[in-house]
Amino acid sequence: MLKPNELLQRSVDLACANVAEGGGPFGAVIADGEGRIVAEGRNGVTRCNDPTAHAEITAIRAACQTRGDFRLHGLLLYSSCEPCPMCMAAAWWSRLDGVIFASTRQQAAAGGFDDDRLWRAFETGATSREIPIRHVNLPTAGAEFEHWLATADRQSY
Amino acid sequence: MLKPNELLQRSVDLACANVAEGGGPFGAVIADGEGRIVAEGRNGVTRCNDPTAHAEITAIRAACQTRGDFRLHGLLLYSSCEPCPMCMAAAWWSRLDGVIFASTRQQAAAGGFDDDRLWRAFETGATSREIPIRHVNLPTAGAEFEHWLATADRQSY
């Protein structure tokens, strides 16, 4: 059982180890309130050809497999770096109790990563300037939600 | 080779099929500029115990595996529903050319999904109200970026 700062240090150690092995400089740990590690993650974007394989996403997916649940109530995410909007939203969808991070989005920017720019786009409602998005009013749109709401045994989340 | 509206209809069809098979009401298609489908995705959150397995993320990961690349330049994402912040950021990290969607975040909310609430948290800079986040100034933080910048053959992204 590790203390909070030891868990956070572990995430930084994972980030450093990942760089040594050719990966990106990000690591993450998911632990329960008593400091027991449930899962760990390293950035695997280039190694796995997966732009979503940030350390936090990788740790969340691993923790869910370990738990056999798509919800992580009662667990905390320790990340070597402030999560990007993708990872912050993933932490939210996974119902984690909270996030603790060491390096900041500004430090990530100095390392050549775009997190700070992406955060600013979200915080100013300007994501469509970064990636063009278009709504097409398809006549059949919404049928999927009608099917969903008509399904008595649907598993909500 | 399908026209844009046919690709979008395909994403709605995938969403409906997913509901019929017990999954969430979301589907996505990734195609090139000529309308050739590169990958498809369905929401697998409950089926796969993976809170990150939104249809868009699943399609992005599949397209990257097909391409053998973590970048999807030249491709478009067609989604049955307006992407949540996680998926929008994933679209950005994957360097897709753009996103086209059918149902809106408000329609998703009527279906019982939290996308609209999550978007508002991001757009008002209030994500920390949704999930507690804390910065701890670890003395060793930043070492991972120093290692990274000192690695001559690092693969940036």
Chai-1 contact restraints between the chains, C-beta under 6 A:
chainA,res_idxA,chainB,res_idxB,connection_type,confidence,min_distance_angstrom,max_distance_angstrom,comment,restraint_id
A,L8,B,V136,contact,1.0,0.0,6.0,A-B,restraint_1
A,L8,B,L138,contact,1.0,0.0,6.0,A-B,restraint_2
A,V12,B,T140,contact,1.0,0.0,6.0,A-B,restraint_3
A,V12,B,E144,contact,1.0,0.0,6.0,A-B,restraint_4
A,A15,B,E144,contact,1.0,0.0,6.0,A-B,restraint_5
A,C16,B,A143,contact,1.0,0.0,6.0,A-B,restraint_6
A,C16,B,E144,contact,1.0,0.0,6.0,A-B,restraint_7
A,C16,B,H147,contact,1.0,0.0,6.0,A-B,restraint_8
A,V19,B,H147,contact,1.0,0.0,6.0,A-B,restraint_9
A,V19,B,W148,contact,1.0,0.0,6.0,A-B,restraint_10
A,P25,B,E144,contact,1.0,0.0,6.0,A-B,restraint_11
A,P25,B,F145,contact,1.0,0.0,6.0,A-B,restraint_12
A,P25,B,W148,contact,1.0,0.0,6.0,A-B,restraint_13
A,V45,B,F70,contact,1.0,0.0,6.0,A-B,restraint_14
A,V45,B,Y157,contact,1.0,0.0,6.0,A-B,restraint_15
A,T46,B,Q155,contact,1.0,0.0,6.0,A-B,restraint_16
A,N49,B,C64,contact,1.0,0.0,6.0,A-B,restraint_17
A,N49,B,D69,contact,1.0,0.0,6.0,A-B,restraint_18
A,N49,B,F70,contact,1.0,0.0,6.0,A-B,restraint_19
A,D50,B,R61,contact,1.0,0.0,6.0,A-B,restraint_20
A,D50,B,C64,contact,1.0,0.0,6.0,A-B,restraint_21
A,P51,B,F70,contact,1.0,0.0,6.0,A-B,restraint_22
A,P51,B,W93,contact,1.0,0.0,6.0,A-B,restraint_23
A,P51,B,S94,contact,1.0,0.0,6.0,A-B,restraint_24
A,T52,B,I57,contact,1.0,0.0,6.0,A-B,restraint_25
A,T52,B,A90,contact,1.0,0.0,6.0,A-B,restraint_26
A,I57,B,T52,contact,1.0,0.0,6.0,A-B,restraint_27
A,R61,B,D50,contact,1.0,0.0,6.0,A-B,restraint_28
A,C64,B,N49,contact,1.0,0.0,6.0,A-B,restraint_29
A,C64,B,D50,contact,1.0,0.0,6.0,A-B,restraint_30
A,D69,B,N49,contact,1.0,0.0,6.0,A-B,restraint_31
A,F70,B,V45,contact,1.0,0.0,6.0,A-B,restraint_32
A,F70,B,N49,contact,1.0,0.0,6.0,A-B,restraint_33
A,F70,B,P51,contact,1.0,0.0,6.0,A-B,restraint_34
A,S80,B,E144,contact,1.0,0.0,6.0,A-B,restraint_35
A,P85,B,P85,contact,1.0,0.0,6.0,A-B,restraint_36
A,P85,B,A89,contact,1.0,0.0,6.0,A-B,restraint_37
A,M86,B,M86,contact,1.0,0.0,6.0,A-B,restraint_38
A,M86,B,A89,contact,1.0,0.0,6.0,A-B,restraint_39
A,M86,B,A90,contact,1.0,0.0,6.0,A-B,restraint_40
A,M88,B,T127,contact,1.0,0.0,6.0,A-B,restraint_41
A,A89,B,P85,contact,1.0,0.0,6.0,A-B,restraint_42
A,A89,B,M86,contact,1.0,0.0,6.0,A-B,restraint_43
A,A90,B,T52,contact,1.0,0.0,6.0,A-B,restraint_44
A,A90,B,M86,contact,1.0,0.0,6.0,A-B,restraint_45
A,A91,B,I131,contact,1.0,0.0,6.0,A-B,restraint_46
A,W92,B,E130,contact,1.0,0.0,6.0,A-B,restraint_47
A,W92,B,I131,contact,1.0,0.0,6.0,A-B,restraint_48
A,W93,B,P51,contact,1.0,0.0,6.0,A-B,restraint_49
A,S94,B,P51,contact,1.0,0.0,6.0,A-B,restraint_50
A,G98,B,P132,contact,1.0,0.0,6.0,A-B,restraint_51
A,V99,B,I133,contact,1.0,0.0,6.0,A-B,restraint_52
A,I100,B,R134,contact,1.0,0.0,6.0,A-B,restraint_53
A,I100,B,V136,contact,1.0,0.0,6.0,A-B,restraint_54
A,F101,B,H135,contact,1.0,0.0,6.0,A-B,restraint_55
A,A102,B,L138,contact,1.0,0.0,6.0,A-B,restraint_56
A,A102,B,A141,contact,1.0,0.0,6.0,A-B,restraint_57
A,S103,B,A141,contact,1.0,0.0,6.0,A-B,restraint_58
A,S103,B,G142,contact,1.0,0.0,6.0,A-B,restraint_59
A,Q107,B,G142,contact,1.0,0.0,6.0,A-B,restraint_60
A,Q107,B,F145,contact,1.0,0.0,6.0,A-B,restraint_61
A,G111,B,F145,contact,1.0,0.0,6.0,A-B,restraint_62
A,G111,B,W148,contact,1.0,0.0,6.0,A-B,restraint_63
A,G112,B,S156,contact,1.0,0.0,6.0,A-B,restraint_64
A,F122,B,F122,contact,1.0,0.0,6.0,A-B,restraint_65
A,E123,B,G125,contact,1.0,0.0,6.0,A-B,restraint_66
A,G125,B,E123,contact,1.0,0.0,6.0,A-B,restraint_67
A,T127,B,M88,contact,1.0,0.0,6.0,A-B,restraint_68
A,E130,B,W92,contact,1.0,0.0,6.0,A-B,restraint_69
A,I131,B,A91,contact,1.0,0.0,6.0,A-B,restraint_70
A,I131,B,W92,contact,1.0,0.0,6.0,A-B,restraint_71
A,P132,B,G98,contact,1.0,0.0,6.0,A-B,restraint_72
A,I133,B,V99,contact,1.0,0.0,6.0,A-B,restraint_73
A,R134,B,I100,contact,1.0,0.0,6.0,A-B,restraint_74
A,H135,B,F101,contact,1.0,0.0,6.0,A-B,restraint_75
A,V136,B,L8,contact,1.0,0.0,6.0,A-B,restraint_76
A,V136,B,I100,contact,1.0,0.0,6.0,A-B,restraint_77
A,L138,B,L8,contact,1.0,0.0,6.0,A-B,restraint_78
A,L138,B,A102,contact,1.0,0.0,6.0,A-B,restraint_79
A,T140,B,V12,contact,1.0,0.0,6.0,A-B,restraint_80
A,A141,B,A102,contact,1.0,0.0,6.0,A-B,restraint_81
A,A141,B,S103,contact,1.0,0.0,6.0,A-B,restraint_82
A,G142,B,S103,contact,1.0,0.0,6.0,A-B,restraint_83
A,G142,B,Q107,contact,1.0,0.0,6.0,A-B,restraint_84
A,A143,B,C16,contact,1.0,0.0,6.0,A-B,restraint_85
A,E144,B,V12,contact,1.0,0.0,6.0,A-B,restraint_86
A,E144,B,A15,contact,1.0,0.0,6.0,A-B,restraint_87
A,E144,B,C16,contact,1.0,0.0,6.0,A-B,restraint_88
A,E144,B,P25,contact,1.0,0.0,6.0,A-B,restraint_89
A,E144,B,S80,contact,1.0,0.0,6.0,A-B,restraint_90
A,F145,B,P25,contact,1.0,0.0,6.0,A-B,restraint_91
A,F145,B,Q107,contact,1.0,0.0,6.0,A-B,restraint_92
A,F145,B,G111,contact,1.0,0.0,6.0,A-B,restraint_93
A,H147,B,C16,contact,1.0,0.0,6.0,A-B,restraint_94
A,H147,B,V19,contact,1.0,0.0,6.0,A-B,restraint_95
A,W148,B,V19,contact,1.0,0.0,6.0,A-B,restraint_96
A,W148,B,P25,contact,1.0,0.0,6.0,A-B,restraint_97
A,W148,B,G111,contact,1.0,0.0,6.0,A-B,restraint_98
A,Q155,B,T46,contact,1.0,0.0,6.0,A-B,restraint_99
A,S156,B,G112,contact,1.0,0.0,6.0,A-B,restraint_100
A,Y157,B,V45,contact,1.0,0.0,6.0,A-B,restraint_101
